[in-house]
């Protein structure tokens, strides 16, 4: 057996080991939605989600004005900061109008 064949067999064996480890990891992950993390009252919907490693953000949807506000926790300053906003009517372009910068035509 040549060195190249030995290397190929080694790579093949390691790929099977890595695939097995990946399957074990994926099978241990929960596959259910966590609806307990959502609070919906009157015109507001609140949701927390992990946005980065070790960081969670608060997503606030104002159903009356179709605005999404995203807040992150800044532990170094001990406060919550607004990190982003979006107009959901423009994002989802209801009826293909409103807020499009291409004259109301749908993008493909």
Secondary structure, DSSP 4 states (H G I P E B T S, - for coil): --HHHHHHHHHHHHHHHHHHHHHHHHHTS--S--GGGEEEETTEEEEEEEEETTEEEEEEEETTTTEEEEEEEETTTTEEEEEEEEEHHHHHTGGG-SS-TTTTPPP-
